[in-house]
């Protein structure tokens, strides 16, 4: 690609993000603001909107969200469940899980979706869950969430269940220096994601694809 093509792609990303952001509800806008004020950077609006659509496309009724203060994405997964099913939110940050609970409480009168919110590391809590019981898992936040959740995914997911890893390019980290895209970026998450992409794509239990949506999505479907 030439420079013009790259510029157009950047503009396309910005256009899609502006469109998604303009479609966010007042509740989502407030949730984004509260989370960022609490020190939890939120992912792109278009990425969160895509995750909600993915819930609907797969007719998922049992979803796990593993993240570190990923409030907007969690609430969009609730929207995707469309007044049905259960969302299990796992966050190693006590402040993040309190924020998720408080925001979900405002939806309690308007949704029958059940929230199970747990303050624990993914590697500690996920092994306690029932096997073959989940349609979709979404992973965000600290790099430690990724490998710990993927280790449990073959057991937790139903046949053709999907696990989605966000921020695979490690661009959502404060102070990111180009993330995975820049070989000179040796930050913890950038290094971890370079290795993790190879780990997931080489796992014969899953069919995978890496997309540039948001700040990089890696989708893996259980065979």
KAQUINOR-V361544 format. One record per residue. N is the residue number from 1. PHI is phi as a letter, one per 20 degrees, with the letter a starting at -180 (* if undefined). OMEGA is omega in whole degrees, -180 to 180 (999 if undefined). Layout:
n,phi,omega
N,PHI,OMEGA
N,PHI,OMEGA
This chain:
n,phi,omega
1,*,176
2,e,-176
3,f,-180
4,f,180
5,f,179
6,f,178
7,f,179
8,f,178
9,f,178
10,f,178
11,f,179
12,f,178
13,f,-179
14,f,179
15,f,180
16,f,180
17,f,179
18,f,179
19,f,-179
20,f,-179
21,f,-179
22,f,-179
23,e,179
24,f,177
25,f,176
26,g,-180
27,f,179
28,f,177
29,f,179
30,f,179
31,f,178
32,f,-179
33,f,-179
34,f,-179
35,f,-179
36,f,176
37,f,179
38,e,177
39,n,179
40,d,178
41,f,-179
42,d,-180
43,f,-179
44,g,180
45,f,-179
46,f,178
47,f,179
48,f,179
49,f,178
50,f,179
51,f,177
52,f,179
53,f,180
54,f,176
55,g,-178
56,f,-179
57,f,-177
58,e,-176
59,l,-179
60,f,175
61,c,-179
62,c,-171
63,c,174
64,d,174
65,d,177
66,d,-178
67,a,176
68,d,-179
69,m,-179
70,e,-171
71,f,-177
72,f,179
73,f,180
74,f,180
75,f,176
76,f,174
77,f,175
78,f,178
79,g,-180
80,f,179
81,f,169
82,l,174
83,m,-176
84,b,168
85,m,-177
86,c,174
87,d,175
88,d,-180
89,d,-179
90,d,-176
91,c,-180
92,f,179
93,e,179
94,f,-179
95,f,180
96,f,-178
97,f,176
98,f,180
99,f,179
100,f,180
101,f,-177
102,f,180
103,f,178
104,f,-180
105,g,179
106,f,-179
107,e,-171
108,g,-178
109,e,-175
110,d,180
111,b,175
112,e,176
113,f,180
114,e,177
115,d,169
116,d,-175
117,d,-172
118,c,176
119,e,-179
120,a,173
121,f,-179
122,g,-178
123,f,179
124,e,-173
125,e,-173
126,g,178
127,f,-179
128,e,-175
129,e,-180
130,f,179
131,f,175
132,l,-172
133,c,-172
134,c,-179
135,e,-172
136,b,174
137,c,177
138,c,-176
139,d,180
140,b,170
141,n,-175
142,g,-178
143,f,180
144,f,180
145,f,-168
146,f,-177
147,f,-179
148,f,180
149,f,-179
150,f,179
151,f,-179
152,e,-173
153,g,-179
154,g,-180
155,e,-173
156,f,-173
157,f,170
158,f,176
159,g,-177
160,m,173
161,f,-173
162,c,169
163,d,-177
164,d,177
165,d,-179
166,e,179
167,l,-180
168,f,178
169,e,178
170,l,179
171,e,-178
172,e,-180
173,e,177
174,g,179
175,m,-180
176,g,-179
177,d,180
178,n,176
179,l,-178
180,g,-177
181,f,-179
182,d,-179
183,g,-179
184,f,178
185,f,-179
186,d,177
187,f,-175
188,g,-176
189,f,179
190,f,179
191,f,-178
192,f,-177
193,f,176
194,g,180
195,f,-175
196,f,178
197,g,179
198,f,-179
199,f,-178
200,f,-177
201,f,-179
202,e,-179
203,e,-175
204,f,177
205,e,-174
206,c,165
207,d,-170
208,c,169
209,b,177
210,d,-178
211,c,179
212,e,179
213,g,-179
214,l,175
215,d,178
216,o,177
217,d,173
218,d,-179
219,d,178
220,c,-179
221,d,180
222,f,-179
223,f,999
